[in-house]
């Protein structure tokens, strides 16, 4: 007797698993529901770019220039300044592993002349491939009303990459990249953890939830799993692993279940995409969700996976025992060791020239880190939240202000570097307000040591900080940041 599992999902999800070679559907749930693709859009950006390489219109060594438009994209991004040059090869690696939004625009402008021009190429390609539910507005998947796809269309695109670009397919399963001293792991947690995992891409914006297209090969059979709208970065990986596990386990039992046909023949649902913004990034979240999920979500992900995967599952019930716990345990392990792929700016280099380029990029990174301090690190740590720029900016701003405020009060009491401390305080509203009084008292203590009559200057600073400096306007100027601090906070 066949077990048909009714959907039992805590939230909206779209799930699909198909055979890569035949397109045969093994499991489908909401597979033709319209969805926001988020950074899964970059798979089409890669496909269009690599088709141009294959057709000889550009090469992997072609140099592209970072424009002001590319540099202005929201994180996650590499953060290169306008005028920086990168090869098509390096831009693809940065885009697919780090999900760099600026690199997606660099490729779009280099191949299509502009974002709009390239979006037209993306849409034309989608129609040619039979992705009838897909439309693109930009090459990176940042929020846009017209940026829509479905699990069905994502599986069609993954199959096209495997079928049409086998010589370039390695781009979608690079475990990690190294730029200068910075190493970025692939956000697809199956790579290096799930046996046989060999692609593809993750995506997240608040409206879409956590998305993943994943593939794996076992005993010569390759499957593609699509998960849209998962509740966390780790849960989307668990969902994909479960789909792949069941697909491989039941591969020899096709005669036991009715055929669901091929992915191309799945009937589209005519509706608007679900908007998961409130659930993903609403008030109940202490911070905006990001593609790098907190490690403690593994516990909740593991438990929730035991009460069904949702979807139309035509699998023998006896084969489901003990499966769900496995992916959670697997994904809790560190990824298999691998050498990061080196990426760099400038023309293609090898040997000593490549070593020199890496050193040069490392040197360029240093001043930026020192100048921006924690603010820079906070922005860089949440890559694929990445895709929801406004939410990330607010979160980074709050964290930076709190950290800077603590450091400000400590430095004000024991610093010998007073002139260097003040400019930093004026850059942040809250620290400025907090540090204003100690800063006013310190010069009073310093002046008496330089002048014989210490009693008078020491007494007056308590009532008026302007006397020791003999410039009545300076305290008023110092008060201005204080006044500005309240509205900014």
SULJO-V946991 format. One record per residue. N is the residue number from 1. RES is the residue in three letters. PSI is psi in degrees with one decimal (* if undefined). D_CENTER is the distance of its C-alpha to the mean C-alpha in Angstrom with 2 decimals. Layout:
n & res & psi & d_center
N & RES & PSI & D_CENTER
N & RES & PSI & D_CENTER
This chain:
n & res & psi & d_center
1 & UNK & 134.1 & 43.82
2 & UNK & 141.3 & 40.29
3 & UNK & 121.7 & 37.84
4 & UNK & 110.1 & 35.89
5 & UNK & 123.8 & 33.18
6 & UNK & 150.2 & 32.59
7 & UNK & 128.7 & 29.11
8 & UNK & 71.6 & 28.63
9 & UNK & 139.3 & 25.14
10 & UNK & -21.1 & 24.30
11 & UNK & 173.6 & 22.02
12 & UNK & 133.0 & 21.32
13 & UNK & 150.0 & 19.84
14 & UNK & 128.4 & 20.39
15 & UNK & 139.7 & 21.23
16 & UNK & 137.5 & 22.66
17 & UNK & 132.0 & 23.85
18 & UNK & 159.8 & 25.92
19 & UNK & 131.7 & 27.78
20 & UNK & -39.2 & 26.23
21 & UNK & -43.6 & 29.66
22 & UNK & -21.0 & 31.53
23 & UNK & 8.0 & 28.92
24 & UNK & 132.5 & 30.84
25 & UNK & 125.3 & 29.17
26 & UNK & -29.8 & 29.43
27 & UNK & 141.8 & 27.78
28 & UNK & 135.1 & 26.55
29 & UNK & 118.5 & 25.68
30 & UNK & 29.0 & 24.67
31 & UNK & -22.4 & 23.76
32 & UNK & 17.1 & 24.92
33 & UNK & 128.5 & 23.62
34 & UNK & 143.2 & 21.75
35 & UNK & 153.2 & 18.04
36 & UNK & 125.3 & 15.13
37 & UNK & -24.6 & 13.08
38 & UNK & -137.2 & 9.74
39 & UNK & -3.5 & 7.84
40 & UNK & -18.2 & 10.87
41 & UNK & -29.5 & 12.62
42 & UNK & -19.0 & 11.66
43 & UNK & -39.1 & 14.11
44 & UNK & -36.7 & 16.82
45 & UNK & -42.2 & 15.97
46 & UNK & -42.0 & 16.44
47 & UNK & -48.6 & 19.55
48 & UNK & -41.7 & 21.20
49 & UNK & -47.7 & 20.64
50 & UNK & -28.6 & 21.99
51 & UNK & -37.6 & 24.85
52 & UNK & -36.7 & 25.78
53 & UNK & -47.0 & 25.88
54 & UNK & -35.3 & 27.95
55 & UNK & -2.5 & 30.28
56 & UNK & 10.5 & 30.88
57 & UNK & -29.2 & 29.70
58 & UNK & 173.2 & 27.37
59 & UNK & 168.2 & 26.81
60 & UNK & -21.8 & 24.01
61 & UNK & -5.1 & 25.78
62 & UNK & 131.5 & 25.81
63 & UNK & 131.4 & 24.70
64 & UNK & 150.9 & 22.46
65 & UNK & 135.7 & 22.30
66 & UNK & 117.9 & 19.51
67 & UNK & 166.0 & 20.93
68 & UNK & -36.2 & 20.79
69 & UNK & -45.4 & 18.94
70 & UNK & -44.3 & 16.17
71 & UNK & -25.1 & 16.14
72 & UNK & -0.3 & 15.96
73 & UNK & 153.2 & 12.65
74 & UNK & 155.3 & 10.28
75 & UNK & 155.5 & 7.39
76 & UNK & 138.9 & 5.16
77 & UNK & 167.0 & 8.37
78 & UNK & -31.3 & 11.24
79 & UNK & 24.3 & 13.46
80 & UNK & 149.5 & 16.60
81 & UNK & 152.7 & 19.65
82 & UNK & 139.7 & 21.35
83 & UNK & -19.6 & 23.78
84 & UNK & 141.5 & 21.80
85 & UNK & 140.7 & 22.34
86 & UNK & 152.9 & 20.33
87 & UNK & 160.6 & 21.54
88 & UNK & -42.1 & 20.28
89 & UNK & -51.8 & 19.83
90 & UNK & -36.8 & 17.59
91 & UNK & -41.0 & 15.53
92 & UNK & -44.8 & 14.96
93 & UNK & -43.8 & 14.03
94 & UNK & -39.5 & 11.47
95 & UNK & -42.6 & 9.97
96 & UNK & -28.0 & 10.17
97 & UNK & -51.6 & 9.27
98 & UNK & -9.5 & 6.70
99 & UNK & 43.7 & 5.50
100 & UNK & 113.8 & 7.42
101 & UNK & -33.2 & 8.72
102 & UNK & -36.1 & 11.91
103 & UNK & -32.1 & 12.76
104 & UNK & -40.1 & 12.71
105 & UNK & -37.3 & 15.21
106 & UNK & -45.3 & 17.15
107 & UNK & -42.3 & 17.74
108 & UNK & -45.9 & 18.64
109 & UNK & -34.9 & 21.10
110 & UNK & -35.1 & 22.47
111 & UNK & -39.7 & 23.20
112 & UNK & -1.7 & 23.93
113 & UNK & -29.4 & 25.16
114 & UNK & 168.6 & 22.96
115 & UNK & -46.5 & 20.05
116 & UNK & -42.1 & 22.76
117 & UNK & -41.3 & 24.59
118 & UNK & -37.6 & 21.69
119 & UNK & -37.2 & 20.77
120 & UNK & -40.1 & 24.44
121 & UNK & -39.0 & 24.16
122 & UNK & -45.8 & 21.24
123 & UNK & -38.9 & 23.39
124 & UNK & -43.1 & 26.46
125 & UNK & -41.4 & 24.90
126 & UNK & -45.2 & 23.66
127 & UNK & -39.9 & 27.23
128 & UNK & -34.9 & 28.72
129 & UNK & -8.9 & 26.77
130 & UNK & 17.9 & 27.85
131 & UNK & 73.2 & 24.55
132 & UNK & -14.1 & 26.70
133 & UNK & 6.9 & 24.25
134 & UNK & 138.7 & 21.53
135 & UNK & 145.6 & 21.25
136 & UNK & 145.1 & 18.84
137 & UNK & -31.7 & 18.77
138 & UNK & 166.6 & 16.05
139 & UNK & -6.2 & 14.42
140 & UNK & -13.0 & 10.70
141 & UNK & 6.4 & 10.84
142 & UNK & 150.6 & 10.58
143 & UNK & 127.7 & 13.20
144 & UNK & 134.3 & 16.61
145 & UNK & -37.9 & 19.58
146 & UNK & 3.4 & 20.55
147 & UNK & 96.7 & 17.30
148 & UNK & 148.2 & 18.51
149 & UNK & -162.1 & 18.82
150 & UNK & 165.7 & 19.99
151 & UNK & -38.8 & 19.73
152 & UNK & -49.9 & 22.91
153 & UNK & -33.1 & 21.62
154 & UNK & -36.3 & 18.48
155 & UNK & -38.0 & 20.99
156 & UNK & -42.3 & 23.23
157 & UNK & -42.0 & 20.63
158 & UNK & -42.0 & 19.78
159 & UNK & -38.0 & 23.55
160 & UNK & -38.2 & 24.04
161 & UNK & -45.2 & 21.74
162 & UNK & -43.0 & 23.74
163 & UNK & -44.4 & 27.02
164 & UNK & -22.4 & 26.84
165 & UNK & 49.9 & 24.82
166 & UNK & -32.4 & 25.79
167 & UNK & -15.1 & 26.20
168 & UNK & 7.4 & 22.60
169 & UNK & -20.2 & 20.96
170 & UNK & -22.5 & 20.06
171 & UNK & -28.5 & 17.01
172 & UNK & 4.9 & 15.25
173 & UNK & 37.1 & 16.06
174 & UNK & 124.0 & 15.58
175 & UNK & -37.6 & 15.00
176 & UNK & 160.1 & 13.75
177 & UNK & 157.0 & 14.26
178 & UNK & 121.4 & 16.16
179 & UNK & 115.4 & 16.38
180 & UNK & -123.3 & 19.38
181 & UNK & -4.3 & 19.26
182 & UNK & 124.1 & 15.52
183 & UNK & 130.3 & 14.35
184 & UNK & 122.7 & 10.81
185 & UNK & 151.0 & 11.00
186 & UNK & 134.9 & 9.80
187 & UNK & -10.4 & 7.61
188 & UNK & 101.1 & 10.64
189 & UNK & -10.3 & 12.89
190 & UNK & -30.0 & 15.96
191 & UNK & 122.5 & 16.08
192 & UNK & -2.4 & 18.63
193 & UNK & -45.7 & 19.52
194 & UNK & 127.2 & 20.80
195 & UNK & 123.6 & 24.00
196 & UNK & 0.4 & 23.78
197 & UNK & 132.1 & 20.05
198 & UNK & 33.3 & 19.48
199 & UNK & 178.0 & 16.44
200 & UNK & -79.1 & 14.25
201 & UNK & 150.8 & 10.65
202 & UNK & 170.7 & 8.17
203 & UNK & 149.1 & 7.04
204 & UNK & 131.2 & 7.01
205 & UNK & 162.6 & 9.00
206 & UNK & -40.7 & 11.89
207 & UNK & -27.5 & 14.45
208 & UNK & -22.8 & 13.31
209 & UNK & -165.1 & 12.32
210 & UNK & 120.4 & 10.48
211 & UNK & 152.2 & 11.24
212 & UNK & 131.5 & 12.10
213 & UNK & 123.6 & 14.59
214 & UNK & 149.9 & 16.27
215 & UNK & 155.5 & 19.57
216 & UNK & 151.9 & 22.15
217 & UNK & 133.5 & 25.69
218 & UNK & 128.9 & 28.63
219 & UNK & 41.5 & 32.30
220 & UNK & -3.5 & 31.73
221 & UNK & 126.6 & 30.06
222 & UNK & 132.5 & 26.50
223 & UNK & 151.9 & 24.67
224 & UNK & 127.6 & 21.56
225 & UNK & 138.6 & 19.91
226 & UNK & 128.4 & 17.80
227 & UNK & 123.1 & 16.42
228 & UNK & 133.0 & 15.41
229 & UNK & 23.7 & 15.22
230 & UNK & 161.1 & 15.10
231 & UNK & -14.9 & 15.31
232 & UNK & 167.5 & 12.71
233 & UNK & -38.3 & 10.34
234 & UNK & -35.0 & 13.60
235 & UNK & -36.4 & 15.74
236 & UNK & -35.3 & 14.18
237 & UNK & -40.2 & 14.88
238 & UNK & -45.7 & 18.31
239 & UNK & -46.3 & 19.08
240 & UNK & -41.6 & 18.40
241 & UNK & -39.0 & 20.51
242 & UNK & -43.6 & 23.22
243 & UNK & -45.0 & 23.41
244 & UNK & -43.0 & 23.73
245 & UNK & -49.7 & 26.24
246 & UNK & -36.8 & 28.42
247 & UNK & -44.3 & 28.28
248 & UNK & -40.1 & 29.50
249 & UNK & -32.9 & 32.01
250 & UNK & 9.9 & 33.58
251 & UNK & -35.5 & 33.54
252 & UNK & 1.7 & 37.29
253 & UNK & 34.2 & 38.19
254 & UNK & -32.9 & 37.42
255 & UNK & -16.5 & 41.00
256 & UNK & -17.7 & 40.45
257 & UNK & 149.9 & 38.15
258 & UNK & 150.7 & 38.55
259 & UNK & 138.3 & 36.68
260 & UNK & 4.4 & 33.70
261 & UNK & -162.1 & 34.07
262 & UNK & 162.9 & 31.46
263 & UNK & -34.7 & 28.02
264 & UNK & -27.4 & 29.41
265 & UNK & 0.2 & 32.10
266 & UNK & 136.1 & 30.05
267 & UNK & 122.2 & 31.18
268 & UNK & 145.6 & 28.66
269 & UNK & 130.2 & 28.62
270 & UNK & 97.9 & 29.43
271 & UNK & 175.8 & 27.43
272 & UNK & 153.0 & 24.65
273 & UNK & 142.3 & 21.12
274 & UNK & 143.0 & 20.77
275 & UNK & 110.0 & 18.91
276 & UNK & 17.0 & 17.30
277 & UNK & -48.0 & 16.38
278 & UNK & -42.2 & 19.20
279 & UNK & -37.4 & 18.49
280 & UNK & -39.6 & 14.77
281 & UNK & 18.8 & 14.93
282 & UNK & -174.8 & 18.74
283 & UNK & -27.5 & 21.21
284 & UNK & -14.8 & 21.37
285 & UNK & 130.2 & 17.96
286 & UNK & -29.2 & 18.49
287 & UNK & 159.8 & 15.06
288 & UNK & 140.2 & 12.35
289 & UNK & 150.7 & 10.51
290 & UNK & 167.9 & 7.01
291 & UNK & -20.9 & 5.21
292 & UNK & 97.6 & 7.42
293 & UNK & 153.0 & 10.58
294 & UNK & 141.9 & 13.90
295 & UNK & -27.2 & 16.20
296 & UNK & -8.5 & 18.97
297 & UNK & -12.5 & 17.47
298 & UNK & -35.4 & 18.91
299 & UNK & -51.0 & 22.33
300 & UNK & -35.8 & 21.86
301 & UNK & -42.6 & 20.01
302 & UNK & -41.4 & 22.92
303 & UNK & -41.1 & 25.56
304 & UNK & -21.2 & 24.35
305 & UNK & -10.9 & 24.16
306 & UNK & -16.3 & 27.91
307 & UNK & 48.6 & 29.02
308 & UNK & 149.4 & 28.26
309 & UNK & -1.6 & 25.33
310 & UNK & 162.7 & 26.54
311 & UNK & 171.1 & 27.41
312 & UNK & 98.1 & 30.44
313 & UNK & 111.6 & 31.01
314 & UNK & 59.2 & 34.09
315 & UNK & 148.8 & 34.23
316 & UNK & 130.9 & 37.23
317 & UNK & -33.5 & 36.88
318 & UNK & -20.5 & 38.29
319 & UNK & -3.9 & 35.47
320 & UNK & -9.6 & 32.82
321 & UNK & 134.1 & 34.21
322 & UNK & 3.4 & 32.06
323 & UNK & -49.3 & 29.12
324 & UNK & -32.2 & 26.51
325 & UNK & -26.9 & 26.69
326 & UNK & -50.9 & 26.02
327 & UNK & -39.0 & 22.32
328 & UNK & -43.8 & 21.58
329 & UNK & -40.9 & 23.76
330 & UNK & -44.0 & 22.29
331 & UNK & -12.5 & 18.66
332 & UNK & -17.0 & 19.99
333 & UNK & 152.3 & 21.11
334 & UNK & 153.2 & 19.41
335 & UNK & 151.1 & 18.32
336 & UNK & 141.9 & 21.27
337 & UNK & 137.5 & 21.91
338 & UNK & 156.5 & 21.06
339 & UNK & 122.9 & 21.31
340 & UNK & 144.3 & 18.12
341 & UNK & 126.4 & 18.43
342 & UNK & 130.2 & 19.29
343 & UNK & 155.4 & 17.81
344 & UNK & 168.7 & 19.62
345 & UNK & 164.1 & 20.78
346 & UNK & -174.9 & 24.10
347 & UNK & 167.3 & 26.20
348 & UNK & 133.9 & 26.17
349 & UNK & 155.3 & 27.74
350 & UNK & 166.7 & 29.25
351 & UNK & -132.9 & 31.25
352 & UNK & -34.6 & 32.23
353 & UNK & -36.3 & 30.58
354 & UNK & -42.1 & 27.17
355 & UNK & -42.8 & 27.80
356 & UNK & -38.9 & 28.82
357 & UNK & -40.7 & 25.73
358 & UNK & -42.0 & 23.46
359 & UNK & -39.9 & 25.74
360 & UNK & -42.0 & 25.64
361 & UNK & -35.8 & 21.84
362 & UNK & -43.0 & 22.06
363 & UNK & -39.1 & 24.71
364 & UNK & -30.9 & 22.79
365 & UNK & -31.1 & 20.00
366 & UNK & -53.2 & 22.62
367 & UNK & -35.4 & 23.96
368 & UNK & -42.6 & 20.63
369 & UNK & -42.8 & 19.81
370 & UNK & -38.8 & 23.37
371 & UNK & -40.4 & 23.59
372 & UNK & -16.1 & 20.58
373 & UNK & -131.2 & 20.77
374 & UNK & -30.9 & 18.77
375 & UNK & -41.1 & 17.26
376 & UNK & -40.4 & 15.48
377 & UNK & -37.1 & 14.28
378 & UNK & -43.7 & 13.09
379 & UNK & -35.3 & 10.93
380 & UNK & -18.1 & 9.49
381 & UNK & -13.5 & 9.19
382 & UNK & 65.1 & 6.48
383 & UNK & -56.1 & 3.44
384 & UNK & -4.6 & 1.36
385 & UNK & -20.4 & 5.09
386 & UNK & -73.3 & 4.20
387 & UNK & -11.1 & 6.19
388 & UNK & 85.3 & 8.98
389 & UNK & -45.8 & 10.36
390 & UNK & -45.6 & 13.68
391 & UNK & -42.2 & 12.91
392 & UNK & -41.1 & 10.73
393 & UNK & -42.6 & 13.56
394 & UNK & -44.7 & 16.19
395 & UNK & -45.6 & 14.88
396 & UNK & -39.3 & 14.53
397 & UNK & -43.6 & 17.95
398 & UNK & -47.4 & 19.66
399 & UNK & -40.6 & 18.67
400 & UNK & -43.6 & 19.72
401 & UNK & -42.6 & 22.97
402 & UNK & -47.2 & 23.92
403 & UNK & -42.4 & 23.47
404 & UNK & -34.1 & 25.24
405 & UNK & -44.0 & 28.00
406 & UNK & -46.5 & 28.85
407 & UNK & -33.3 & 28.96
408 & UNK & -45.7 & 31.02
409 & UNK & -35.3 & 33.82
410 & UNK & -48.5 & 34.10
411 & UNK & -33.7 & 34.29
412 & UNK & -31.2 & 36.75
413 & UNK & -28.2 & 39.24
414 & UNK & 12.1 & 39.39
415 & UNK & 137.2 & 38.11
416 & UNK & -2.6 & 40.51
417 & UNK & 47.5 & 38.01
418 & UNK & -44.0 & 38.64
419 & UNK & -34.6 & 38.18
420 & UNK & -29.8 & 34.71
421 & UNK & -38.6 & 33.68
422 & UNK & -47.8 & 34.73
423 & UNK & -35.8 & 32.49
424 & UNK & -38.8 & 29.41
425 & UNK & -40.7 & 30.77
426 & UNK & -18.5 & 31.29
427 & UNK & -23.5 & 27.65
428 & UNK & 126.4 & 26.66
429 & UNK & -50.4 & 28.76
430 & UNK & -47.5 & 29.00
431 & UNK & -35.2 & 29.78
432 & UNK & -46.0 & 32.37
433 & UNK & -40.2 & 34.15
434 & UNK & -33.4 & 34.18
435 & UNK & -1.0 & 35.46
436 & UNK & -45.3 & 38.02
437 & UNK & -50.1 & 41.03
438 & UNK & -36.5 & 40.76
439 & UNK & -34.8 & 40.24
440 & UNK & -34.0 & 43.43
441 & UNK & -32.0 & 45.43
442 & UNK & -47.3 & 44.60
443 & UNK & -31.0 & 46.37
444 & UNK & -38.1 & 49.41
445 & UNK & -30.5 & 49.53
446 & UNK & -34.9 & 49.05
447 & UNK & -46.3 & 51.82
448 & UNK & -31.6 & 54.66
449 & UNK & -25.7 & 54.19
450 & UNK & -19.8 & 54.85
451 & UNK & 147.6 & 57.86
452 & UNK & -45.6 & 61.13
453 & UNK & 86.0 & 61.37
454 & UNK & -23.4 & 58.33
455 & UNK & -47.0 & 59.64
456 & UNK & -55.7 & 59.43
457 & UNK & -33.0 & 55.90
458 & UNK & -32.4 & 54.66
459 & UNK & -38.7 & 56.22
460 & UNK & -35.1 & 55.05
461 & UNK & -26.1 & 51.31
462 & UNK & -32.1 & 51.33
463 & UNK & -29.9 & 52.60
464 & UNK & 119.3 & 51.28
465 & UNK & -5.2 & 48.74
466 & UNK & -19.8 & 50.03
467 & UNK & -49.4 & 53.42
468 & UNK & -30.6 & 52.59
469 & UNK & -11.4 & 50.74
470 & UNK & 21.0 & 53.52
471 & UNK & 99.8 & 51.05
472 & UNK & -22.7 & 50.92
473 & UNK & -22.9 & 48.13
474 & UNK & -43.5 & 45.55
475 & UNK & -36.1 & 45.01
476 & UNK & -40.7 & 44.58
477 & UNK & -36.9 & 41.89
478 & UNK & -28.1 & 40.20
479 & UNK & -24.3 & 40.50
480 & UNK & -46.2 & 38.52
481 & UNK & -31.9 & 35.11
482 & UNK & -41.6 & 36.31
483 & UNK & -37.2 & 37.01
484 & UNK & -23.9 & 33.67
485 & UNK & -36.2 & 31.88
486 & UNK & -51.1 & 32.82
487 & UNK & -35.5 & 31.27
488 & UNK & -35.7 & 28.04
489 & UNK & * & 27.73
